[in-house]
Amino acid sequence: MLREISVRPPAASLAIATTSRVVEGGELLVPADGEPLRVAWLPDGRTRLVYSAIEGCEHGDLRIAGPQSRAFYKTALRVQWSLVLPFRPGWSSASLGVPPHALRDRFLPLEDLWGRAARDLGDELVASPDAGAARRVGASLTLLLETRARAADELASARLAREAVRLMEAGDVRMARVAERLGVTTRHLRRAFSESVGVGPKDFARGVRLRRAVRSAAKSRDWASIAAENGYCDQAHLIDEFRALAGLTPGAYFDERVARPGEAHCVPS
């Protein structure tokens, strides 16, 4: 049984058509031939259900990746493929039965939350090493999560958090301004994020800004300009945020990407 697996696209990945009210799309992660699955995942405030087909195992491995406050680095051995289903903000609690803040910075077996039901589910899902099997697994899991969510009441805070996430990811990362646009207090917004996203709005906004900076660096390594374009006070502020959230300076982060081309560096939008 694989103890820890990676949770974002490697050198080869396929989109899986699992988008629903609860699930925000899906991705099939396939390591390069003979290589482990290496992942560097920047924080984006999502909770994920991860299913992996493991070499030598007849059943699949089901894990939950909670919302991360810092970059998530993993190397997984014996993984034939992994399917990642990210929850839409506000829906993980209804489907999983656990608030997202209780899962923050955790990566744990689904069995820890659902008990034997998760073990039985893993036995039922065929861990075949092909994309067709992954799509069938994705469809089955999405339907299950939808069914569990329908049995739970949606909190008003979940709807508020989803709209705040949309505004922040569209460009407005100032918490006070987002709260004003939504007609709530900053205290109310913080509570909604804690209940429905699992990280605070300020932490979420820091992740949004960092991911934008990484996307900007794909076109230029002018760190001073990147800092100015993405709302940092100056280059030093950008470097400090990289160290705090990614554990590396910007230069070291991108040098690592070049040195390990088989590694997937996820920069979700």
ABEGO torsion letter per residue (X at the ends): XBABBBABBBABBBBBBABBAABBEBBBBBBBBGBBBBBBBBBAGBBBBBBBBBBGBABBBBBBBBBBABBBBBBBBGBABBBBBBBBBGAAAAAAGBBAAAABGBBBBAAAAAEAAAAAAAAABBBBABAAAAAAAAAAAAAAAAAAAAABBBBAAAAAAAAAAAAAAAGBABAAAAAAAAGBBAAAAAAAAAAAAGBBAAAAAAAAAAAAAAAAAAABABAAAAAAAAGBABAAAAAAAAAAAAGBBAAAAAAAAAABAABBBBBBX
